[in-house]
Amino acid sequence: HNISLETSQTSFLPSTHLSSSVPHLSPVVVPHLPAVVVAIQKTGDENHDDADDDDANAESSDTILQRNATPFRVSFPVLVQRSLVNLIRSPNAVSARLSQVTGFGIVLILFYTRIGRDYYSVQNRIGLLYEAVCPLIFTGMLNNIAVFPTERNVFYREYADGAYSSFAFLLAYMVNEIPFEIVTALIYTIFISPIIGLQTTPDRFFSTFFISLLLIFSGESFGIIFCGIFYTIGFSVTVTSVFISIFCAMTGFISVTMPSFLKAVNHVSILKWASDFAAVNEFTGLTFTCNGDQTLPDGSCALSTGEQVLEIYNFDADKKWLSFGMVIVLAIGYRVIAFIIFGLVKKKFSQ
């Protein structure tokens, strides 16, 4: 018997070709696939037992499909639209993206508002800057876990169908990811700068906002990397958390001196450069007062300027904008690495 597979008409995109022989067709697996269904041939004549019939039966047991991935210009806008629609239809995912960063900002407000300028505020500011930098990359990773694994699993099935490339999928994910990061990073910056009481000038505010945005963005990149390497969500979260925690310990707020090997490794950590920038951005030009038991025997303050604090913690004020530039470079680099790693491992799980 010869069985002919008809062209699916259920695609959102113009399509005249079939992409899959299974009954269930996703909206974007069928578009523009120049698939040629050669045949499904099966000869079941019980009366023919010669060698030629055996060979024909063996060849007819498989479905032969020839197909190419959908062009990027066709698949990308559809993937963006589908990802956005799926996100809107999932209130929990939207809530997770909006609440995790802003919620953490509210926690910081409860602990640190309003920060002063006395001797004790030096340690308060150090603690606040550490908490303001490191957890952002964690929240970015958690934002990713709330959405990405579900979309990743859909991609694996559709990639096995030859529907579209991993680049189109990840770029569409990123387009829908960034607006949420901009909104939450802006709210977070408002919380930690003017409300808590850090130095707030236009250049300090917007540079803090941009650093916060890039840290959240980098957390998403780590989520993509480890969710690509490991299929199990729980295990990928564990590995990512350990990985980020190591770099958090080397930011300069907790460990001031480190072995030369760790110092070298630390240069590829966005948290190191973000911490350098945050410290210099806050303490430069800052003065402190001390009263009563906060003073030294001669009546002076142990620390009276922000520059003295920077010197104690080995933060170089002259490298402020170098640190800012390194944060940008590393944030972009992490996402490029995420694209590459996900592209390399996709075949393993899509099979």
N, C-alpha and C positions, 0 to 999 in steps of 0.2 A: 504494500500500500504506500502511496506517496501522500505526505501530509504537508500542506502549504500553510505557513504562518502569515496571518494578515497583518497589515500595518496598523499600529495603534493610533487612535485619534484623540487620546486623552491628554496629550501633552499641552502645557501652557505655551510652548514655543512651536513655531512652524516646523512641522516634521513630516517627512514622507517615508521614513525608514524606521525599522524596528531595532531596539537595542537589547531586548531581553526575551528569552523564550519562556520565562516564568509568567504565571497569570497576573501577579501583582506588579504594576508599573508605577514607579514614582513619577511625579510631575516633571522632573528634569532628567530622567534617565534616557528618555527617548529623543530629545531634540537633535535634529541634524546629524544623526548617526548614519553614515552611508553604509549601512549594513546590508550585506547580500546574503540572504538565507538560501543556501545552495539547495539543500533538501534534507529530509529525514526519510531515509529509505530503509525499508525493512521487508525482507522477503521471508515469508512464513510458509512457503510451500513445503510441506512435510515429505513430499514425494521426490524432492531434489536433494540428494545427499552427496553430490560430487564436490570436488575441491573448489570449483569456481563459485558455487552457491555459498560455501562456508566463508570464503573471503568477502563476498558481498554482504553477508549478514554481519560480519565483524565490523566492516566499514560503516554500516548503516546504524550502528548502535549509538553514535555520537551526533550531536547537533553541531553543524559547522557554521560558525558565524565569523564574518569579516567586518570589523568595525573600527572606527577611529573616534577619539574623544571629541566632544563638542567644542567648537572654536571658543576661545576665551571671550570674544566680543558678544557671543550669544549666551554663554552660560553665566557669565559674571553678573549681569543685571538681574537675571532670574534668581540666582543664588542669594543676592543681597535682599531682594524682595521676599523670598521665601523665609530667609533667616529672620527678617524683621517681623513678618507675620507670625511665625512660630514664637518669637519672643513676646510679642504683644498678647498672644493667646495663652501665655504662661505667666500669670500674675506672680507666682513664687520666684521665677527667674528675674523678673523686673524688680521685684522687691529686694532680692538679694543684691543685685547690681547697685541699687540706689541706697540701700540701708547700711551696708557693711562699713563703707568708708565714713559716711556721715555719722553712723552710730558710734564708731570708734572716736570720732571727733568730739561727740557729746561726752563720752567717758573722760577724755582728756580735760574737757571744761570742768567737769565735776571735781577732778583732782587738783587742777592747777590754777583755776580762776580765783582771785586775780593775782598774777605773779607780780612781786614787788621789785625793789632795787636795793634791798639791803644785802648784808653779807650772806644770809641764808638763801637768798634768791639765786646766788651763783649756782649752787647745787641743784636747786629747783629747775633752773634753765637747762643745765646739762641733762638732767633726767627727762625734761620735756622734749628736748631736741632728739635724744635717743629714741624716745617713744614715738615721736612724730615722724621719724625717718624709717626705722626698721619695720614696724608693723604694717606700713603701707604696702610693702611688697608682698606680705602675707595676705592682706585683704585683696590685692590684685589677683593672687593665685586662687583665693576662695571665690572671687567673682567668676573666674574661669571655670572652676569645678561646678558651679551652679548651672552652666549653660553648655560648655564645650563638649563634655563626654557624650551627651545625647546627639548633638550634631555630628560629632566624630563618627559615631556608630552608623548613622545614616550615610555619611560619606563613604565609609568602608563598603557598604552594600552597593552603593551606586558606582563607586570606582571599580568594583569587581565587574560591573556591567559595562565598563568602558565609557561612562557618561561624561566626565569632565576631569580636569586636572586638580591636583592638590593645591596648586598655586591659586586657582580661581576660588576654591573653597575657603582657604585661609584668608585671602584678601577680602572676600565678602564678609567673613566673620569679623575681620578687623574694622571694616567700614561701620558695622553696627555696634562694635565695641567702644570705639573712641568717643562718640557723643556722651555716653554714660560716664566715661572717665572724666571728661571735661567738666560736666556738671558737678560730680561728686568732689573732684579736686578743688573746684572753686569754693564750694561750701566748706570743705575741710580747711582751706586756707583762711577763710573768714573766721572759723572757729579758733584756730591756733594763733592767729596774728592779732587782730584788733580785740577780739573778745577775751582771750586769755591774757594778753598784754605783752606780747613780743614787740620788738621795734617794728613800727608800721609806717613805712614811706612807700610811695608808688613803686619804686624800683625793687625794694625788699619784698613787697607784697606779691608782685607779679612774678618775680623770680622764684619765690617760695611756691607759688601756684604751679609754675612750670615744672619745678623739681618734683612736686607731689604728683603731678600728672604722669611724668616719666617713670616714677617708681611704681605707680599702679599699673601702667602699661607694661613694665618689665615683669611684674608679678604675673600678668596674663601670659607673657612669653614663657616663663618658667612652667606655668600650667600646661601650655601647649607642648613644650618639650617633653615633660615627664608623662603626660597623658598619651603622648605619641609612643614613647618607649615602653610604657607599661599599660596594659589594657585595663587592669583592675584599678578602679578609682581610689579605693582606700590605700592601696600600696603606693600609688603615685603621689598621693597627698603626704604620706609618711616620708617618702624619699625627698620630696620637694621641701618639706618643713625642716628636715635635718640639714639639707644643703643650704638653705637660707639662714638657718640658725648659726651655722659656722661663720658665715660672712657677717652676721650681726655682731658676733663677739669680737670681730676685728675692725669695727668701725672707727675706733679711736676714743670712744666715750668710756668703754669698759676696760679695754686693754690698751694702755698707752705705749708700752714697749713690747715688741714681738721679735722672735727669731727672724733672721734675714730671709729664710725660705718663705715664711708666712707673709712677710712684707711684700715679697715679689708676687706671690699669689694674690694678695689683696688688691693689686693694681687692676685686676680684671673684675673687681667687685664694684658694682654701681653704688652699693651702700657706703663704701669707703669714700668715694668722691662726693656723694650726696651729703654725707656727714661733714666732710671738710667744708663744703660750701655753706651748709646750714650754720655751722659754728661761727665761721668768719662773718657770715651775713648778719648774725644776731649780735655777736659780742663786739664787733668793730664800732668804736665811738661810744660805747656804753660805759657809764660810771656808776659806782656803787657807794652807798653810805653804810655806816655801821654805828650802832649805839650800844651803850652799856657793856654787857659781857661779850659783845661782838668785837670790841676793840683790843688792840695789843696794849701791853703795859705803857707804851709811850703815847697812847691815845690815838694812834693811826689805825687804818684798816689793813688787814692782811692782804686783801685784794680790793683795789679801788677802781680799777679800769678793766674793761673787757679784754684789752690787749694782754694784760697779765694772765688772764684765764687762758687765752689762746696759747700763750707761751708754755704754761704748765702742761697743757694737753697736746703740745706739739702740732698745733694747727697753724699752717703758714698763711698769713693774711695776704701775702703777695700772690698766692696761687688760687685766689678766689675764682676768677673767671676761667682759669685752666680747669678747675674742678667742675665748673658749670658745663664747659665744653665736653669734658670726659663723660659726664652723665648723659649728655645727648648722644655721643658716639656709642656708648655701651648699650643704651636703651635700643637704639637702632640695630646694633650688632646682635643683641639677644634675640630680637625678632627675626633677623635674617637666619640665625642659627636654628631657631624654631622651625622656620620654613624648610630649611635643608633637612633637618633630622626627621621631621614629619614626612617629607617627601621620600626619604630613604626607607622608612619603616612601614609605610602604608601598605605595601604589597604583602607583608607578613600577616597583617590582621585582616586585610580585605579578602584573603583566601579562606 
